[in-house]
Amino acid sequence: MCDSCGCGTPPVARTVVLNEPLLALNAAAAAHNRAHFADRGLFAINLMGAPGAGKTALLEATIRAAGRSQAIAVIEGDQATERDSDRVRAAGAAAFQVETGLGCHLDAEQIHHLLHRMQLQQGAWLFVENVGNLVCPALFDLGEELRVVVTAPTEGVDKPLKYPPMFRVADVVVLNKVDLLKHVPFSFDEWIEYLGAVNPRAKILRTSALTGEGIDKWLAAVADRAQTFLARSSR
């Protein structure tokens, strides 16, 4: 059971009453973070997805492809260890770890505390790799500008139908590990149909962090959104 959002708790009416103030507090912290990001010109991306979707691998490919042309920092959320943070640092970006213990997601207050420790230049991209989970992270606004869901062919075509809140909040859905499409039974057209039924506005990208396929288009999509955000924030 998560120690904050209440997932796994028996479905009694009292649970809803307890969780409403929690979400309200998170919303207030998220609004503070959003103002902080806008004031300092930091483009924040909430990267969500199931364990094993390739979120960290996508970050590694992103950092290496961007090189010195784009400042990138990462907040890593995991229940335990700094293994993913170590991978991010090895790829060339600063990483800040949040170990959530029993928690199944990051929240806005955790991000707020980290912001006071981070020295990021204006125009930097701040990726928040959320805890691997297709349920709880969708409920907690972090103050981010862009919400990205990473999925993979190995998860099957029907994940958007099974976890609609997660896919519904996504601005971008990345089908990662497309190098596996020739090895697993996965209908891209069927997946597109299911995703469209849940979220017709989401931008869809295909990537392989392993081979580099689609990383250029992914970088361009992030850069385009970042440019729009920074132009708006500077007014």
Backbone bond lengths (Angstrom), bond angles and torsions (degrees), N, CA, C in turn:
res aa  C-N    CA-C-N  psi(-1)  N-CA   C-N-CA  omega(-1)  CA-C   N-CA-C  phi
1 M - - - 1.456 - - 1.519 110.19 -
2 C 1.324 116.75 135.83 1.455 120.41 176.96 1.519 109.71 -67.75
3 D 1.336 116.35 142.14 1.458 119.02 -177.55 1.518 113.47 -85.47
4 S 1.346 117.49 3.89 1.464 117.94 178.42 1.516 113.69 -129.94
5 C 1.345 118.01 -48.04 1.463 118.10 -173.11 1.517 112.73 -86.34
6 G 1.345 118.20 -14.57 1.450 120.58 174.61 1.508 115.05 88.85
7 C 1.356 118.79 7.74 1.455 119.01 178.09 1.524 108.63 -63.08
8 G 1.307 116.38 139.78 1.453 120.94 -177.20 1.512 112.99 91.57
9 T 1.327 117.43 -9.53 1.452 120.86 177.40 1.518 109.11 -77.81
10 P 1.341 119.13 140.48 1.464 120.62 177.32 1.521 110.97 -52.96
11 P 1.346 118.16 139.67 1.464 121.67 -173.74 1.519 112.89 -74.74
12 V 1.318 117.05 77.66 1.453 121.02 176.27 1.519 108.38 -108.62
13 A 1.352 116.40 156.59 1.464 120.98 -175.10 1.517 111.80 -59.34
14 R 1.320 116.61 -33.33 1.458 120.93 -177.09 1.526 111.98 -61.66
15 T 1.345 117.51 -30.33 1.458 120.83 -179.91 1.523 110.80 -61.43
16 V 1.319 116.99 -42.76 1.452 121.34 -179.65 1.523 110.52 -62.07
17 V 1.322 116.41 -43.03 1.460 120.68 -179.52 1.524 110.73 -62.31
18 L 1.333 116.48 -39.95 1.457 120.56 -179.55 1.522 112.05 -69.23
19 N 1.316 116.91 -35.54 1.457 119.87 -173.79 1.523 113.63 -81.79
20 E 1.332 118.28 -23.83 1.456 120.30 179.88 1.533 112.06 -60.67
21 P 1.347 119.47 -46.47 1.473 118.56 175.90 1.523 112.64 -62.25
22 L 1.326 116.95 -34.86 1.459 120.57 179.06 1.522 110.73 -60.97
23 L 1.331 116.71 -46.40 1.463 120.58 179.91 1.524 111.08 -67.27
24 A 1.336 116.89 -33.70 1.462 119.88 177.44 1.527 110.93 -66.27
25 L 1.332 116.55 -42.27 1.466 120.47 176.86 1.523 110.64 -62.90
26 N 1.335 115.85 -40.59 1.464 119.40 179.15 1.525 110.60 -64.78
27 A 1.328 116.58 -39.95 1.464 120.24 179.93 1.527 111.06 -62.12
28 A 1.334 116.47 -38.18 1.466 120.07 178.40 1.524 111.00 -65.72
29 A 1.337 116.28 -42.84 1.468 120.31 178.19 1.524 110.65 -66.04
30 A 1.332 116.79 -37.20 1.464 120.67 178.80 1.526 111.03 -64.35
31 A 1.331 116.33 -39.57 1.465 120.04 177.96 1.528 110.64 -63.24
32 H 1.326 116.10 -38.83 1.469 120.50 176.64 1.529 110.39 -63.15
33 N 1.335 116.12 -45.31 1.467 120.05 178.72 1.524 111.20 -61.25
34 R 1.333 115.40 -41.86 1.464 119.61 -177.96 1.530 110.68 -61.83
35 A 1.323 115.66 -41.58 1.464 119.71 177.55 1.531 110.86 -65.64
36 H 1.332 115.99 -38.67 1.466 121.18 178.35 1.527 110.34 -62.05
37 F 1.319 116.55 -46.38 1.465 120.75 -179.81 1.529 110.81 -61.65
38 A 1.332 116.10 -44.54 1.462 119.96 -178.62 1.523 111.13 -65.64
39 D 1.330 116.37 -41.73 1.463 120.98 -177.97 1.524 111.85 -64.50
40 R 1.333 116.22 -34.94 1.467 120.74 -175.97 1.523 113.42 -101.36
41 G 1.329 116.36 0.90 1.454 119.40 178.21 1.514 113.44 66.08
42 L 1.335 116.36 41.80 1.468 121.86 179.15 1.522 108.95 -106.94
43 F 1.314 116.44 124.76 1.461 121.62 -178.38 1.526 108.85 -93.23
44 A 1.331 116.24 109.59 1.467 121.53 -174.24 1.523 111.23 -101.12
45 I 1.315 115.45 132.98 1.465 123.40 -178.79 1.518 108.94 -123.52
46 N 1.326 117.03 123.60 1.460 122.57 176.08 1.525 107.90 -92.68
47 L 1.330 116.28 111.53 1.461 122.33 -176.21 1.525 108.50 -101.23
48 M 1.320 116.22 113.03 1.459 121.59 -174.52 1.524 110.92 -121.58
49 G 1.319 115.97 162.33 1.454 120.67 178.58 1.509 111.25 157.82
50 A 1.310 115.87 171.19 1.459 121.53 -179.57 1.523 110.69 -72.37
51 P 1.326 117.36 158.70 1.469 119.34 172.25 1.529 109.82 -57.98
52 G 1.313 116.62 134.38 1.459 120.28 177.50 1.515 115.16 87.07
53 A 1.334 117.76 3.05 1.467 119.83 178.95 1.524 111.91 -71.98
54 G 1.329 116.18 -18.79 1.460 120.05 179.84 1.516 113.44 100.50
55 K 1.329 116.84 26.84 1.472 120.41 -179.52 1.526 111.40 -62.26
56 T 1.320 116.51 -48.87 1.463 119.71 -178.59 1.528 110.86 -66.53
57 A 1.321 116.64 -40.32 1.470 119.96 177.80 1.526 110.83 -62.17
58 L 1.332 116.75 -38.50 1.464 120.11 177.06 1.528 110.55 -64.81
59 L 1.328 116.60 -39.27 1.464 119.94 176.45 1.528 111.38 -63.31
60 E 1.325 116.59 -44.17 1.469 119.94 178.48 1.528 110.50 -58.32
61 A 1.328 116.45 -45.68 1.464 120.43 179.87 1.525 111.00 -64.78
62 T 1.326 116.68 -37.22 1.462 121.74 179.58 1.524 111.04 -64.84
63 I 1.321 115.73 -47.31 1.470 121.10 -178.72 1.523 110.72 -62.03
64 R 1.327 115.92 -44.48 1.465 119.63 -178.16 1.524 111.59 -69.23
65 A 1.330 116.50 -37.81 1.467 119.37 -179.69 1.525 111.50 -70.43
66 A 1.323 116.82 -36.40 1.465 120.50 179.80 1.520 111.27 -71.39
67 G 1.329 116.33 -33.00 1.455 120.44 179.71 1.519 112.28 58.49
68 R 1.310 116.22 -139.64 1.465 121.38 -178.81 1.528 112.84 -85.22
69 S 1.319 116.42 -2.49 1.467 119.03 -175.78 1.521 113.05 -76.97
70 Q 1.345 117.31 -16.36 1.454 120.28 -177.51 1.521 109.88 -142.18
71 A 1.335 116.54 125.04 1.467 120.94 175.52 1.522 109.45 -72.81
72 I 1.331 116.30 128.14 1.460 122.29 -178.74 1.518 109.25 -133.77
73 A 1.320 116.11 136.61 1.461 122.48 171.32 1.518 107.87 -132.40
74 V 1.323 115.73 157.54 1.462 120.76 -174.65 1.519 110.28 -134.60
75 I 1.324 115.75 133.87 1.463 122.12 166.28 1.518 106.75 -101.13
76 E 1.317 116.33 123.44 1.460 121.83 -177.71 1.526 110.37 -105.09
77 G 1.325 116.62 126.53 1.450 121.51 175.97 1.514 111.26 -112.11
78 D 1.319 116.45 119.29 1.462 122.48 174.61 1.518 108.06 -144.71
79 Q 1.315 116.12 157.70 1.458 118.66 178.29 1.524 111.46 -68.25
80 A 1.323 116.81 -29.78 1.467 120.09 -179.74 1.524 109.96 -157.70
81 T 1.316 115.51 155.29 1.473 128.26 175.28 1.531 112.44 76.14
82 E 1.330 114.50 162.98 1.464 122.58 174.71 1.526 110.77 -111.42
83 R 1.300 117.26 26.11 1.462 120.39 -175.65 1.531 111.87 -59.33
84 D 1.325 117.03 -45.19 1.465 119.06 -179.32 1.525 111.33 -70.58
85 S 1.326 116.96 -35.97 1.470 119.79 175.62 1.523 110.73 -61.41
86 D 1.322 116.27 -40.15 1.465 120.03 178.18 1.529 111.01 -62.00
87 R 1.323 116.83 -38.88 1.464 120.54 178.32 1.530 110.95 -65.43
88 V 1.315 116.34 -41.50 1.465 120.75 179.33 1.525 110.62 -63.78
89 R 1.329 116.09 -43.50 1.473 119.86 179.25 1.525 110.89 -63.35
90 A 1.326 116.02 -40.38 1.462 119.85 179.03 1.529 111.52 -64.29
91 A 1.340 116.23 -29.12 1.465 120.38 178.53 1.522 112.08 -76.61
92 G 1.350 116.41 -17.91 1.455 118.86 174.70 1.512 117.13 118.74
93 A 1.347 117.97 13.10 1.466 120.20 -179.86 1.524 110.71 -122.36
94 A 1.313 115.92 155.23 1.464 120.75 174.34 1.523 109.11 -71.05
95 A 1.331 116.53 140.25 1.460 121.21 -179.89 1.517 109.67 -131.60
96 F 1.322 115.75 140.24 1.456 123.17 179.78 1.525 107.70 -125.61
97 Q 1.317 116.62 122.49 1.459 121.60 -171.08 1.524 112.04 -96.14
98 V 1.338 115.24 137.96 1.460 122.57 167.77 1.520 107.04 -121.35
99 E 1.329 116.85 115.65 1.463 121.44 173.97 1.519 107.44 -95.53
100 T 1.322 116.28 115.93 1.461 120.81 -170.97 1.522 113.84 -89.80
101 G 1.336 118.01 -7.23 1.462 119.36 -179.00 1.515 110.86 63.19
102 L 1.330 116.93 -117.45 1.461 120.68 178.34 1.522 112.70 -79.49
103 G 1.320 117.22 -10.01 1.460 120.32 -177.80 1.516 112.37 -69.50
104 C 1.337 115.86 141.16 1.467 120.96 -175.86 1.523 112.58 -105.36
105 H 1.338 116.96 12.96 1.457 120.86 -178.05 1.519 108.78 -165.18
106 L 1.319 115.96 165.02 1.456 121.58 169.76 1.527 109.02 -91.91
107 D 1.330 116.13 155.28 1.461 119.26 175.55 1.525 109.68 -126.95
108 A 1.315 115.07 170.27 1.461 120.56 -173.59 1.523 112.42 -65.75
109 E 1.322 117.76 -32.86 1.460 120.63 -179.51 1.525 110.94 -66.54
110 Q 1.326 117.40 -38.45 1.466 120.52 176.83 1.526 110.76 -62.01
111 I 1.318 116.04 -41.25 1.465 120.17 177.97 1.527 110.02 -65.54
112 H 1.318 116.55 -41.46 1.466 121.48 179.83 1.526 111.39 -57.15
113 H 1.329 116.76 -46.24 1.464 120.26 -179.38 1.527 111.33 -61.64
114 L 1.326 116.46 -39.78 1.463 119.72 -179.18 1.528 112.31 -68.70
115 L 1.317 116.77 -33.20 1.465 119.99 -176.68 1.522 112.04 -58.48
116 H 1.327 116.65 -30.43 1.458 119.81 -179.06 1.529 112.12 -75.95
117 R 1.328 117.07 -12.73 1.465 121.16 178.35 1.520 112.47 -98.52
118 M 1.319 116.73 -10.98 1.452 120.75 -171.16 1.524 111.09 -98.22
119 Q 1.301 115.57 134.63 1.463 122.00 175.72 1.531 107.93 -110.15
120 L 1.328 116.10 90.15 1.459 120.91 -175.79 1.520 110.32 -112.58
121 Q 1.310 115.54 139.25 1.457 120.14 -179.87 1.515 110.89 -78.53
122 Q 1.309 116.05 154.95 1.451 120.86 177.64 1.525 109.64 -59.85
123 G 1.326 115.43 137.18 1.455 120.93 -178.59 1.513 114.33 91.18
124 A 1.331 117.19 -2.18 1.469 120.36 179.76 1.525 110.58 -69.73
125 W 1.320 114.95 150.36 1.459 121.36 171.46 1.520 107.89 -95.76
126 L 1.327 116.39 126.45 1.454 121.52 177.14 1.523 109.03 -111.76
127 F 1.320 115.84 104.22 1.456 120.86 176.12 1.526 109.38 -85.88
128 V 1.319 116.15 134.31 1.458 121.83 172.72 1.521 107.05 -112.69
129 E 1.332 116.06 104.51 1.464 118.57 176.56 1.523 108.04 -84.32
130 N 1.312 115.09 105.87 1.455 121.08 -176.33 1.522 110.94 -71.88
131 V 1.308 115.77 165.74 1.462 121.37 176.69 1.526 108.90 -59.56
132 G 1.320 117.47 138.53 1.454 121.41 179.82 1.518 111.35 -62.81
133 N 1.339 116.47 108.71 1.460 121.21 -172.80 1.521 106.99 -174.45
134 L 1.318 117.69 134.75 1.462 121.01 179.81 1.523 113.01 -98.82
135 V 1.330 117.52 9.94 1.464 120.04 -177.50 1.530 111.21 -116.67
136 C 1.306 116.53 -76.32 1.472 122.08 -167.72 1.526 115.48 -62.18
137 P 1.341 120.94 -41.34 1.471 119.02 -178.08 1.526 113.96 -57.55
138 A 1.327 117.32 -26.53 1.464 120.21 -179.64 1.521 112.34 -66.56
139 L 1.329 117.15 -21.96 1.464 121.51 -175.32 1.519 113.44 -86.77
140 F 1.331 117.75 -16.92 1.459 121.32 -169.94 1.526 111.56 -113.47
141 D 1.327 115.05 105.12 1.460 122.08 174.51 1.525 108.60 -67.35
142 L 1.315 117.10 132.63 1.464 121.37 178.70 1.525 112.17 -103.95
143 G 1.331 116.34 -3.99 1.456 120.64 -174.50 1.513 112.70 93.25
144 E 1.326 116.56 9.30 1.463 122.16 -175.98 1.523 111.60 -71.24
145 E 1.311 115.85 160.27 1.451 122.47 176.44 1.521 111.42 -91.79
146 L 1.322 117.39 -30.37 1.464 121.94 -174.80 1.518 109.86 -132.60
147 R 1.334 115.57 131.13 1.465 120.80 176.97 1.523 109.01 -111.25
148 V 1.309 114.72 124.28 1.461 121.33 -176.62 1.518 109.16 -122.78
149 V 1.318 116.46 131.13 1.462 121.74 173.01 1.523 108.17 -109.45
150 V 1.319 115.47 126.93 1.464 121.92 177.98 1.520 108.07 -104.72
151 T 1.315 116.12 129.36 1.456 121.36 177.86 1.527 108.20 -135.02
152 A 1.326 116.78 176.41 1.467 120.26 -175.59 1.526 109.93 -146.81
153 P 1.337 117.56 154.79 1.464 120.63 179.51 1.526 113.56 -56.76
154 T 1.325 116.81 -30.19 1.469 120.37 -179.48 1.522 112.67 -66.44
155 E 1.327 117.76 -13.46 1.462 120.94 179.11 1.520 112.54 -86.20
156 G 1.334 117.49 -8.52 1.458 120.45 -179.26 1.518 112.35 90.20
157 V 1.332 115.64 167.09 1.466 120.85 -174.42 1.522 113.64 -82.54
158 D 1.330 117.55 -16.99 1.461 119.38 -168.84 1.524 115.15 -100.36
159 K 1.326 118.22 12.30 1.461 119.83 179.10 1.534 112.60 -58.16
160 P 1.343 120.04 -39.46 1.468 118.18 177.98 1.524 112.98 -60.18
161 L 1.318 117.64 -32.98 1.460 120.83 179.27 1.522 111.67 -76.76
162 K 1.318 116.95 -33.24 1.463 121.07 -178.29 1.526 112.66 -79.40
163 Y 1.321 116.51 -29.68 1.469 121.54 -177.52 1.535 109.91 -128.30
164 P 1.329 117.21 60.86 1.471 119.55 -173.91 1.526 115.39 -60.88
165 P 1.351 120.86 -37.27 1.472 117.73 179.93 1.526 112.90 -59.03
166 M 1.325 116.81 -39.78 1.460 119.99 -179.57 1.523 111.31 -63.47
167 F 1.320 116.54 -49.05 1.465 119.37 -177.09 1.530 111.70 -74.15
168 R 1.327 116.71 -24.37 1.465 120.27 179.82 1.524 112.10 -70.21
169 V 1.331 117.51 -32.53 1.476 119.36 -177.87 1.529 112.40 -83.52
170 A 1.317 117.65 -7.08 1.468 120.83 -174.12 1.524 112.08 -73.94
171 D 1.320 115.57 133.53 1.464 120.87 168.44 1.527 109.96 -83.83
172 V 1.325 115.19 -34.12 1.464 122.50 179.50 1.521 108.33 -133.48
173 V 1.314 116.93 135.92 1.463 122.04 172.33 1.524 107.39 -116.97
174 V 1.317 115.58 122.30 1.460 121.68 -179.38 1.522 109.02 -104.90
175 L 1.320 116.22 117.70 1.463 120.28 170.67 1.520 106.45 -87.22
176 N 1.309 115.53 101.50 1.457 122.06 -176.98 1.532 109.65 -91.96
177 K 1.299 116.13 171.79 1.469 122.63 179.39 1.528 112.10 59.27
178 V 1.339 116.99 37.23 1.463 118.89 -179.02 1.524 112.04 -67.56
179 D 1.329 117.06 -12.98 1.463 119.48 174.01 1.521 111.74 -64.34
180 L 1.346 117.00 -16.17 1.467 121.25 179.66 1.524 112.81 -89.10
181 L 1.330 118.11 -5.16 1.462 120.20 -175.79 1.524 112.81 -58.46
182 K 1.321 116.79 -31.26 1.465 119.53 -179.16 1.523 112.21 -81.13
183 H 1.332 116.11 -5.27 1.463 119.60 -176.49 1.527 114.07 -112.07
184 V 1.325 117.63 -15.28 1.468 120.02 -177.24 1.523 109.53 -125.59
185 P 1.338 117.25 150.92 1.468 119.70 177.35 1.525 110.45 -73.79
186 F 1.317 116.47 105.61 1.463 121.13 -177.15 1.516 108.37 -150.48
187 S 1.334 116.48 119.82 1.460 121.35 177.74 1.524 109.11 -95.00
188 F 1.319 116.54 109.80 1.465 120.27 -179.77 1.523 110.79 -61.86
189 D 1.322 117.25 -40.69 1.465 120.97 -179.62 1.524 111.14 -62.86
190 E 1.318 116.84 -40.48 1.465 120.63 179.06 1.530 110.52 -66.76
191 W 1.318 116.09 -41.70 1.467 120.81 178.45 1.526 110.59 -61.97
192 I 1.338 116.80 -43.09 1.465 121.73 177.65 1.529 110.33 -60.00
193 E 1.321 116.38 -41.32 1.468 120.59 179.78 1.526 110.78 -62.34
194 Y 1.328 116.84 -45.49 1.464 120.86 -178.85 1.529 110.92 -67.17
195 L 1.310 116.51 -41.84 1.461 119.84 178.95 1.527 110.63 -64.51
196 G 1.326 116.54 -41.72 1.458 120.58 178.96 1.509 113.24 -62.88
197 A 1.324 116.78 -32.10 1.463 120.52 178.17 1.523 111.45 -68.00
198 V 1.325 116.25 -30.29 1.464 121.53 -178.33 1.526 111.31 -91.16
199 N 1.335 116.58 -41.47 1.465 121.06 -174.89 1.528 110.04 -148.76
200 P 1.322 117.44 86.52 1.471 119.76 -177.91 1.524 114.10 -71.69
201 R 1.343 118.24 -13.19 1.469 120.83 -176.61 1.523 113.40 -89.32
202 A 1.340 117.85 -12.90 1.466 120.36 -174.23 1.530 111.29 -66.71
203 K 1.320 115.35 138.23 1.464 120.72 172.29 1.520 107.60 -79.00
204 I 1.321 117.31 134.72 1.460 122.07 -176.01 1.526 109.37 -111.76
205 L 1.324 115.11 129.57 1.460 121.43 178.18 1.518 109.70 -128.63
206 R 1.312 115.86 148.24 1.467 122.50 176.65 1.521 108.40 -114.64
207 T 1.327 115.94 127.49 1.465 119.47 -179.21 1.525 111.08 -138.86
208 S 1.302 113.89 159.78 1.463 122.03 165.81 1.518 106.76 -134.27
209 A 1.320 115.62 108.99 1.464 119.24 177.50 1.525 110.54 -65.10
210 L 1.335 116.63 -23.55 1.462 121.27 -179.00 1.524 111.70 -74.23
211 T 1.333 116.90 -48.89 1.467 120.42 -175.73 1.526 113.08 -95.59
212 G 1.324 116.94 -16.52 1.462 120.61 -177.22 1.513 113.94 91.89
213 E 1.329 117.46 -3.16 1.460 120.52 179.69 1.531 110.47 -59.52
214 G 1.317 115.94 130.30 1.459 121.49 174.98 1.514 115.96 78.29
215 I 1.321 118.32 -4.21 1.466 120.23 -178.53 1.528 110.70 -65.47
216 D 1.325 117.15 -34.33 1.465 120.10 178.40 1.530 111.20 -63.58
217 K 1.328 116.80 -41.44 1.468 120.31 179.23 1.531 110.91 -69.72
218 W 1.319 116.40 -36.28 1.462 121.00 176.21 1.529 110.22 -62.85
219 L 1.316 116.72 -47.22 1.462 120.78 178.34 1.526 111.33 -60.64
220 A 1.314 116.35 -41.73 1.462 120.71 -179.69 1.523 111.12 -64.53
221 A 1.333 116.56 -38.76 1.467 120.44 179.73 1.521 111.12 -65.94
222 V 1.331 116.46 -42.93 1.465 120.32 178.32 1.526 110.04 -65.54
223 A 1.326 116.61 -44.31 1.462 120.99 -179.27 1.525 111.66 -61.46
224 D 1.326 116.45 -38.49 1.462 120.72 179.85 1.524 110.86 -64.52
225 R 1.342 116.40 -45.25 1.464 120.16 178.31 1.525 111.01 -66.51
226 A 1.320 116.72 -38.06 1.464 120.53 179.35 1.524 110.83 -64.05
227 Q 1.325 116.46 -41.63 1.463 120.72 -179.75 1.525 110.61 -62.47
228 T 1.337 116.28 -42.80 1.467 120.59 178.28 1.520 110.90 -62.73
229 F 1.332 115.77 -44.02 1.467 120.94 179.51 1.526 111.40 -62.25
230 L 1.317 117.01 -46.79 1.462 120.75 -177.15 1.529 111.71 -66.56
231 A 1.327 116.61 -35.93 1.461 119.84 177.29 1.522 110.49 -65.24
232 R 1.316 116.40 -40.09 1.464 120.82 178.85 1.523 111.55 -69.09
233 S 1.330 116.39 -39.10 1.465 120.94 -177.03 1.520 112.60 -70.15
234 S 1.327 116.84 -26.33 1.465 120.44 -175.70 1.524 113.32 -83.26
235 R 1.322 116.96 -5.74 1.469 119.72 -178.07 1.528 110.83 -73.16
